[in-house]
Amino acid sequence: MEFEPVIGLEIHLQLATASKIFCSCSTEFGNPPNANTCPVCLGLPGALPVLNRNVPEFAAQLGIALNCEVRLDSQFARKNYFYPDLPKAYQISQFDRPICENGWLDVETESRGKSRIGITRIHMEEDAGKLVHAEGSTDSLVDLNRAGVPLLEIVSEPDVRSAEEAKVYMEKIHAIATTIGVSVGDMEKGHLRCDANVSLRPCGQKEFGTRTETKNLNSFRFVKQAITYEMQRQREEILDGKTIVQETRLWDTDRKVTFSMRSKEEADEYRYFPDPDLPLVRLSPELLETFRKNLPELPEAKQQRFMKEHGLSAYDAEVLSADKEISAYFEKILSYGASPKIACNWVIGELTRVMNESGKSLDEIKLSPENLADLTKFIESGEISNKIAKTIFEEMLNSTKTPAQIIEEKGLKQVSDAGELGQIADELLAANQQQVEQYRAGKTKVIGFFVGQMMKQTRGKGNPAVINSLLKEKLDG
């Protein structure tokens, strides 16, 4: 029996505000436990919430970018449940009047091609705290630094049909949110988390199967892995004649499996009611129109422009356009006259590698775009090889020297002079007659031996294209 997966995602996005949603406490990551707290986010009696005006404005901007209808008078509600990291015993969220509804996002995958994922709603809410489980102890400690941190929950329609599509959809949400500046999007700091609702149904069946919800997936890779595992697990259960139970599950990152956390009723009873301490959130049509006019170029539009203006492949353009800082840096390099293709290769290749390995941001690396542009010009002109360019690049990371200064100091300019290289080739062929005879007897791969010897004699500075051409001409002559 063939099955079709039906997947819906609930993405929790932390907003890029300096203070929490209902108080002036800092949202800074890494402070000592419970340092970012006050009577409001601790839920102390008599403390009243005051809305951070940046939160609905950020929500509206994201809603516009995701093709949503933005409500002019949305409402906060109390979501009632008991858990140790929820000090008030309710979460301030939104229920029947969310700030954004009825949006969509187009995605493209190899398996399905282009598809449109509906967005049911985007609503504002406060985050809960965090339980810290002490190693070797049965005790749990409560850190309320995250309590009250502003979140947007982005709820998709059950339109996703593969783990790959879920990953691409989540990546695009991340790219759009960071491009327009409503979120920093640092996954390692919990700025983007996802709950994945997964069910299977026989191909051709309209009714959905029983779904499970896998919570708190905090990386694109984990989203894809967890959904892939859950689809396979459910398929095996169904084929074995077992019944899928509606439940909440968690992802074990070490064992690469989902496991049951608790059974889940058809609908959780949170006893929502309007929060009496908070008025309606009112936005003016004029403000929304201002947001629409000032919306920056979105990643998909930027990708198409990079392909059209610079002749980049769809993949290269997508990688560059997904990160606002990277794409701006790339365009800065081009403004200094660099070749788009060579510049693209170095940005998404060596520069990204250094950022990933060092854990540093582009600003922290402090590599001048003008210097990187000059490096690509030396490569394009044939004055240095790619191998030598990598040596220069490493030197540039550790100094303020220009490529020209490094080339001059270290004598790294590529040898392309046909006369000089021809003399080396003549001496090499004369000293290795056995290999010359092998080549002329049909073992043409032996030319690699001569190329290697010439590169050795030129200390890696010989122009490979010129060397190959000279050797072939002399060996065939």
N, C-alpha and C positions, 0 to 999 in steps of 0.2 A: 504494500500500500504506500502510495506517495502522499506526503503531507506538505502543507503550506504553513510557514510560520506567520503569526500575526503579532506584531511587536509595537508597543507604545512606550515612549520615554517620558520621564518626569525629570527635568534637568533643574538643579538648584544652583543658581549663579550668585556669587557674592558681589555686591556692588562696590565701586571704587570711591567710597566715602571715607573721610577722615574720622568721622564719629558714627556711633550706632544709630539705629533707626528711630529710637524713641528717647534717647538721652545723649548727653555730650561726651560719654566715655569713648576712649580711643578704640579704633579697630586694629591697631598695630599688632602684627603677628610676633610671637616669640617672647612676649613679656612674662614675668613670673605669674604663676597661677593666681587667679582672682585679683590681679592688679588692675585690670580694665573693668572695674565694677563700681556701681553706685546704688543707692536705694531703689532706683527705677528698674535697672536690669537684675537686681537681686530680688525683686518682687516684694519689697518690704511694704507693710501696711501704710496706706496714705500717700504713697508715691505715685504720681500721675505721669503718663507718657505724653511727650510732645513730639510730633512728627518732624523728622529731618526732611526739609523741603527738597533736597537733592534726590531723594528716593523716588517719589512719583515722577519727577522730571526725567530721571534716568529710565524708569520703566516705560514712560511714554515714548522716549527716543528709541528704545529697543523694539517696542511694539510697532512703531512706524517702519523701522528697518526690516521687520519680519511680516510686513503686510497685514497688520492687525487693525481691527477697529478699536480706537482708544476711547474709553468711557470718560465723559467730562465730570461725572460725579460718582466715583467709586467709593466703596465702603469697607472699613475694617471690621472683622468679626473675631470672636473668641473661639478658638478650637480647644476644647476641653479634654485633657487626658493627664494621667498621673505618671510621672517618671522622675527619678532623682535629679536629672540635669535640667528640669523645667521648674524653676523656683515658684512661679505663680500658680502652677497646676493648670495653666492654659497657655496657649501660644496665640499671639496676635497675628492673624493671617487675614485672608479674604475668602469669602464663600460664594454667595450668589451674585455679588456685584464686583467682579474683579476689574482691574484697570484696563486690561487688554483681552480681546477675544477674536476668534475667527480669522486667524492669520494662516500663513503658509510659507514653506521654504522649498525651493527646488534643489534636488541633489542628483548626482550622477554616479553610477557604479558600473563596473564591467559586466556584472551578472544581470542587471536589470535595465541598464541604460539610464535615461532621464526619468525621474519620477517626482511627484509633488507630495510633500508631507504636510498634512494639515496641522495647524497649531490651535488647539481647543481654547487655551487661555494662558495669560501670563498674570500672575498675581504677586503682590508684595507680602512679605512676612518677615518675622524676626527669627533668627537662628536660635537653637537651644544651646545649652552648655555642653560639656564633654566629661564623660566618666573616664577616669584614669585607673586602670586595674594594676595594683602594685604586684610586681613579680614575686612569687613565692608566698603570697598572702591571699587570704580570702576577702580582704578589705578592698573597697573601691573608693577613690577620692573624686571629689567634684570640682572641676575647674569651670568657672562661669565667665571666663574672658570672652567666649564666643556668644554668650547669651545676649541677644539683642543686636547682633551683627545683621545688617540688612541683606536680605536675599530676594531674588525673583525666582519663582517657580514657573518653569516653562513646560506646559503639558501638551504633548503631541496627540494627535488622533492615532488610532491603531493602524497606521498606514505603512509602517516600516515592514519590509519583507525579508530581511536578511541581517546577519550580524555585521556584515560589511557596510550595509546601508545605514545601520544604527551608528556605526563609528563615523562615517562620513557626515551624517546629519549633526552629530555632536561636535565634530571638528568645525563645521560651518557656523554653528551657533557661537562657538568660542571665538572664531575669527571675526565674526560680525560684532560681537560684544566688545572685543578688545579694539577693533578698528574705530568704532564710534566713541570709545573711551568710557563706557559705562562700567567696565570691569577690568581689573588688571589681568585676570585669568590665570593666575599662578596655581597650577594643579597641585603642586607639592604643598601649598598652604591651604588647600581645601576650597579654593575659589570656585571650583566647578565640580559638582558631584551629580550622579545620575542614578535613578531607580528605573530598572528595566522590567516592564510587564511583558511576559512571553507566553504564548499559547500556540498549539498546533491544531490544524483542522485538515481533514482529507481534502485533497485538491478537488475543486469544484463545489465544495460545500460553502454555503453562505454564512451559516451560524458559526460563531467563534467557539473555540474549545475552552476548557478550563484554564485559567491563567495563573501563573506564579509571578511574584514580584521579587526581584533580586535587588537589594538596597545598597546604597552608598558605594557605587562604583566610581572611583576617583581618577581614572586615566582612560584615554581612548583605547589603549591596548586591553585593559581589563574589561571594558564594555564589550568589545568584540569577543574576547575569550569566554566571558561568562555567558553571553547569549548563545554562542556556539555550543558550549557544554550543555546548557539548559535545553536547547532544542534537541540535542542528541539524547539526553536523559529522558525527556518526555517521550520521544519517539520509541525508545526501547521499552519504556513502561507500557505504552499503549499496545505495542506489538506483543508484549507478554501477557496482555489481557488485564492489566492493572488499571486502576482509576487514578487520574491526575487529581491531586488534592489542591484546592486553592489555598496558598500559603505564602508567607514571607520568607525569603531565603537570603543567605549571605554568601559572599564569594571568598573562598580561601585562596589567597594569592600564592601560597606555597604549594599546595596540593593541586591547584588548578581545577577545583570542583566547587559547585554550589552546595550548600547544606541548609537544612530546615532551621528556621529561627522560631517561627510560631505559625499556627494555623490562622487563616484570615477569613473572616465572614465576607459575605457578598458586598457589604458596605460597612465601613467602620462607623460606629455611632459616636461622633465627637460633640454632639449637642451644640452645634454652632448657634450663636446669636450675635447680633450687632454689638460691637464694643461701645458701651455707654460713655467711655472716657475720651473717645476720639470722634471728631466731627467728620462729615463727608469730605472726601478729598476732591476738591474742585479744580479743574483745569479749564482754561479759556480756549476757544477755537483759535484765537490769535496766537497763543503760545504754541499750540500744536503746529500751526502753519509755519511759525518761525523754526521749529524743530525740523520740519520737512525741508525747508529751504536750506538750512545749515547742515543737513546730513552730509558727512564726508563721503567720498567715493567708496563704495562697498567692495569687499574682496572679489566678488564675481565680475563686477564691472572693471575692476583693476586688472583682473586676469585677462579679460578680453582685450583690453587696451595694450597690455604687454605683448600679447600674441600679435596684434595688428601692427603696432608701432615698432616693435623691436624684433619681430620674427621668432619669438621664443616658442617652444613646444607647449602644449596644453599643460603637461606635468610641471615643467619648470616655472611657467607663469603662475600656476596654482600654488606651488610651494612658496614663491616670493610674495604673492599677494595675501597669503594667509596671516602674515605677521606685519603689523603696521610699521614697526621700527625697521625691520629687515627691508621691506619694500621701499621705505623712504631712503634708507642707506644705499640701496641699489640705484635708485634714481639720482642720488647725489654723485655716485661714481660716474654715471653716464654723463652728468653735467660737466665733468672734467675730461670728456672726450674718449671714454673707454668703449671698447666694442661690447655691445649688449650680451652676446653669447659668451664671450670669455669672462666678462664681469659676473654674469649669472653663475657660471661654473664655479668661480672662486667664492662667491657668496654662499651658495647652497652646498658647496663642497668643503673647502678648507676652513672658511670662517665659521660655518655652522658646527663643524667638528670641534674646533677650538672652544666654542661656546658650550657645547655639550660636555666635553671632557673637563673643562675648568669650572663649569657651573656658573660662569660669569655672564652678565648681560652684555649687549653690544656697547653700552656706555662704559661699562667697567673695563672692557678690553682696550678701549681708546685707540683703535686703529684708524688713522686718518683716511677718509674716503679718497682724498686726492692722491695719497701715496699708493693706495691699492689700485687706483686708476692708472697711475704711472707704471706700476708693475705689469698690468695687463698690456700696456702699450709696448713694453720691452718684449713680452712674449709674442705679441702679434707681429712685431717687426722682425722677429727671428734673432734678435740680439742675445736672448737667453732661452734656454730650454725650459720645459715645465719642471724638470727635476731641479734645475738650478733655481727656478722661481720659488720652489718650496723652501729651499734653504734661505733665500732672501726674505720670504714671508715670515719665517720663524724669527729672523733677526729683527724684522720690523715690529713684531709683537713685543720685543724686549727693549726697544730703543725708539728714539724719535727720528732716526736717520731715514733719509729718503732712499728709494731703491737705487737711484743713480749713485749715491754716496757709498752704499754697501757694495755695489758692483765694482766700483772703482777701488775701494779699499781692499777687497778680497780678490780682485782680478778675476771676476766671474763672467766677464763678457764671453758670449759664445763665439767659437772659432768657425767662421763660415767661408774664409778665404780659400778658394779652390786651389790656388798655387801652393799654399802652406799645407793644406790637407792632402793634396795630390802627392807631394814629396813624402809625407808620412806613409801614405798608401803604397807608394813604390817600394820603400824600404821594407815595409811589412810583407808585401807579396814576395819580394826577393828572398826574405829570410824564412818563408814558409811555403816552399815549393810543393811539398807533399799535399797540403790543403788546396793549393791552386789546382793541382792535377785532379784531386777529388772533385772539385767544383766543375772543372771542364769535362769530367767523365759523367756528369749528370747529377752529382750530389750537391745540388744548389743550396741546400740548407746550411752548408759550411760557411756561407757568407756571414752568418751570425757570429762565427768565430772572429772573422776579420773586423766586423763592426765593434765587437766587444774590445778587441785589442786596440783599435783606434780610439775608442772612448777612454780607455785606460791611459793611453799615451797623452791624450789631450786633457787628462784629469777631469773627464766628464763634461768638458766645455765644447767638444766638437759638435757641429750641427748635424744631427742624425740624418736629415734629409739629404744634405750635401754629401755626407760620408757614404750613404747607401748608393747614391747616384754615381759617385766617383768609382767606388769599388766594382759596381756592376759593369760600368763602362770599361774598366781595365781588365776585369776577369773575362768579359765576353770578347775583348779585342784580340 
